[in-house]
Amino acid sequence: MKTFVLNAFVALLLAAPGLAGAQSAAVVEGVQMPAWVERTEGGAARKIPVVPGMQLKAGDKLMTGGGSRLQVRLSEGSVVKLGENGSLQLKELEPSQTVFKAALGVLNGAFRFTTDALAKTRKREVSISVATVTAGIRGTDLWGKSSPDRQVVCLIEGKIEVGAQNETPVTMDQPMQFYRRENDVTQPVGFVDNAQLAQWAAETEIEKGKGAARRGGKWRVDLVTSSSQIDALGVYDQLRAAGYGAELSPAMAGEKRIYVVRIRNLPSKAEAQALADALTGKYGVDKPKVVS
């Protein structure tokens, strides 16, 4: 019975990224944990940790914890970044050979939407709502943030139309322009300086040396190796509930079966060690091992 339970957990783990094998409108490129995706299937919502390579779909809600960052690539080439304590709803995702359509809702926290040079030539209809403020995007780079009493949208490059509900939208087409709404009152469009933009941009960038996982990373951290399946499952459950994309794998040590809880996709030894250090003494992790 215990072996069956383990196999069920492994099967669930492999299925959770969901979706590997089919083309997706959005995929997770990198994550500075903890972070989760909340997905409703069969009428029931479940919350699972985000891992690099996870394919996303319309209706998914992405959430980051304290100190976390998340980077998602859309199929037409744009990149969406989410800062700590953020919440982003993928309201609409429709990949197409002709027009890529997406509607993203920033419920809380800082975000950035960046389009690379190739993606700028593709047709798209993308809108991003920041609480009650909506920005229509035309091949651009923008940053924004939503908090209970303040919403900000800053144009870095390109052109956008932005406005609150029941208000005439304004067009911003000059770099460094920003729109803000404070306590439900729209303020005049202004300009931000380089120092302020750099400070804002840092809120959505994955930080070096913080143990972030990235798609294609070759390093891993073996967090727990145990001869007890129950003990390993306990650590695995704690880590995943806390927003860390742990895996549970059975293995053989000689003639003895063991169970390893690990996190993969770390891009370097330094990042793997940083994650190991950060988790030591938490969630049942005692002596993690960095492995290439």
C-alpha positions, 0 to 999 in steps of 0.5 A: 500500500505504501508503494502505491501511495508513493507512485500516486504522488509521483504520478501527480507530480509528473502531471502537475506541470500539466501539460508537458507535451502539448504547445502552450500559450505560456510557459514558466521560464524561471522562479525565485521561490516560493510561488504557486499556481491556482488552477480550477479543474473539474470544478475544484481549485487546487494550488500547486508550486510553480516549476520551470517548464510548467505550461500555463493556460487561461484561468490560471492564477499565479501567486508569489510569496515574500522575496519571490519572483516569477518569469513567464514567456508567452508563445508569441515571444513576450515575457511577463515578470511578477514581483514578490507578494504578487498575484496575476490572473491569466484571464485569456490566452489564445495562441494563433498563427494570425493574432495572439490574444491575451488578457492579464489581470494584475491583482496585486504586486509589481509586474513587467511586460517586455516584448523582444524585437522579433515578437514586435512584428507579430500581430497581437491583442494584449491587455493588462488590467491593474486593479481597475486600470486597463492598459492596451498594449501595442508592441511595447515594454511596460512596468506596473504595480497594484496595491490597495490604494495605488496603481501605477503603469509606466511606459518604458518603450512603445505605445499604450492606452491606459485608463480606469473604468468609466474614464476616457483612456489616455495614450502614452507614447513617450518613454518614461511616461507613467500613469498613476491612480491614488485612492481611486483618483486618476493623477496627471500623466508624468515622467519618471527618471532613470533612478526611479525606473531602475528601482521599480524594475528591480522589483520584478527581476529574478535576483542572483544568488537567491536560489532561483530555478530556471528552465534547463537548469542542470543542478539540483538540491537533494533536500532529504534522503530517507529510508522512510517513505512516510518521513520523505512524504512529510517533507515533500508535502511541507515544501510544496505547501510552502511554494517550493517545487519539490519532487519525490523519487524512489531510488536504490542504495545497494539493495535498500530502497530510499526516498529522495526529496529534491528540487531541480532546474537550478542553473548553477552550483552557486544558485543550488547552494543558495537554495540549500542554505535557505531551506536548511532547518526548515520544512524538515530539511536538515543536511541538503546536498548539492548535485550536478 
